[in-house]
Amino acid sequence: MPQSPISFDINNNKSIITALRAGDENVFDAVYRYYFRRLCAFCSQYVYEQEEIEEIVQETMMWLWENRSSLLPELTLKTLLFTIVKNKALNRLSHFEIKRRVHQEIIEKYKGEFNNPDFYLGNELFRLYEEALRQLPKECREAYEMNRSQHLTHKEIAEKLNVSPQTVNYRIGQALKLLRVALKDYLPLFLLCFGPDFMKKFY
């Protein structure tokens, strides 16, 4: 089995993914040690039993190793691991109201920390959002950005584009639908990192 070099940069996403895809156990062990406590701390905001927290993180790491050959370098390993843990944790919370209450508690309790973009992958999340935006059909993206970024009303947009307000409404609706689908796995992270004001971009 391939072996890793004596030292490597844990933040070099491309080299880490390449080594994992090659089945490098040394790199996997380093990733496991580096992220385990961080992921447990994150998971503890959703799940309160330490045994259950560690089980979720261990399942995530097991998934990473078992699916290493399908890893893609386009999405950072950091984002991937936090997202998987988040999904597994939320799956343990069966009732929607519990999910809502937990999210609100996190926002209030850790508001100061979440205002730090680096704490919650701010740059990476913006990159994902901008990429999803670029994938929108041109007409939908134009109407959406005029509404969400320039704060124009549907009527004002219709006048500028020389179309009906109904057409503007349809285009914005399609843009929102496509964005929510493209970013559905990351919406809780957007909420935690950037707050409810940013979430208005998706609704």
N, C-alpha and C positions, 0 to 999 in steps of 0.2 A: 504494500500500500504506500502511496506517495507520502513523503514526510515534509514537514514545513521547515522553512529556514529557522535558524536559531532565534532570530528576532524579526518582528514584522509590526507594521502599523495597524492597530485594531480599527483605526478610523479610515483606512484605505479600503473603501467598500468594494472596489473592483477586484483587488487582490484577494480579499477575504472570500468573496463569492467564488472566484476562480478556484481557490484552494478547497473550499467546501465541495464544489462540484466535482473536484478530482478525488474526493474522499479522504482528505487530509485530516486525520484524527487529532493531531496536535493543534491545528487551527480551530477545530470544533471545540476542543477542550478549553482553549483560550477564550473563545466566544462565550462558552458556557459560564466560565468563571467571571468574565467581565460583566455580563448582563444579568446573571442570576439574581443578585441582590437588588439591582435596580428594578428589574421586572417585578420582583416580590413587593417592593415598596409601592410601585404603581398599582399592582393588583390589590393591595391592601385597602385602597380607596373604594373598591367595589365589594370585596369579600373580606370578612373579618376573622375567619378561622385560619390560623397559621398553617395548619396541616393542609387545608383546602387551597390556600394561596400557593404553597410550594408544589402541590399536585398540578395546579394549572400551569405554572411556569415549567415544570418538568415535562408535562405533556407538550408544551410549546416547543421546547428544545428537542424532544423526541420527534416531533413533526418536522422540525428543521433538518435533522439528520436524515430522516427517512425520505424527505422530498428534496434533498440537496441537488440532485441532478436536474431538477426543473427550476432552480432559482434563476432569477433574471437580475442583471446588474442595474436595470433602469430604476428599480425601487430600492432604496437603501435598506440594508439589513436592520438597522435601528428602527425604522418605521415599520417594517414587516413584523418584527418581534413584538413591538408594543401593540400593534393592531391585532395580532393573533391573541395575545393575552387579554386585551380588551374584549374581544368577541367571546372568548371562552368564559370570562368573568360575567359578562352580561347574560350569557346563556344560563348561568346559575340563578339569575334573578328572574323568576318566572312572571312576575306581575309588572305591568307597565308603570304603575304608580311608584313602585319601589325603584325602578330605573330612574324615573324623573326626580324622585327625592334624593337619590344618591348623587346624581349629576349636580343638583343644586347645592348639596352639602359640599361637594368637592369645589365647586366654583367659589362659594363663600369662604371655605376654610383655607383654600390655597390661592386666593385671588392674587396675592402679591407675587407668588412664584410663577403662576401661569402668565403673568404679564411679561415675563422674560422669554423672548422668542426662542432662545436656545433650549429652554427647559422643555418645551413641547414641539421640537422639530419645526419651529416656525418657518424657517426658510424652505424646508422640504415640503411643508403643507402648501405654502404659496406656490411653489413650483408645480405641484400636482394640480392646484386650482387653475393656474395659468395655462397649463397644458390642456386641461379639460375645456377651458375657454377657447383655446385655439382650434379645438376639434369641432366646435359648433359650426353649423352652416352659416355662411357669411351674413345673410339677412337676419338670422336669429341673434347672432352675436352683436351685430350693429344695434339692433333695437334694445337688446338686453343692456349693453354698456351705456347707451344713452339714458336709459331709465335708472340703472343702479349706480353708475359712476357720475353721470352729469345731472342726475336727479330731474330729468324732464318728465312731464306727464305724458300719458299715452296720446293725448290730443296734440301736444307740442311735437312729439316725435312723428306723428302722422303728417303734420304740416311740413316738417323738414324733409321727410322721405317721400312726400306726395303719395301717400297711401291712406287707407281708411283706418280709423282707430281700432276697428275690429281686427284688421290685419296686424296691427301693432300688438294688440292683446294676444293674438295667436302666436306670433313670433316669440314674444317674451315667455309665454307659457311653455312653448316647445323648448326654449333655451333652459328654463328652470328644470323641466322634466329631464332633459339630457344631462344637466349638471348633477342633479341629485342621483341619477343612476350611475354616472361615472365615478362619483365621490361618495357613494353610500357607505362604504366601509370606514370612511374617515370623518364623517360629519361630527361624531362625538369629540374627536380630537380637535376639529376646527372650533367647536363650542368651548372646549376647555382652554384652548390656547388663545383664542382671539375674542371670545365673549359673544353675547347675544346680538350685538350690533352687526358684527361681521356675518352672522348667520342669516341676516335679512337678505343677503345676496342669493340665498337658496330658496326663498319663500316669497 
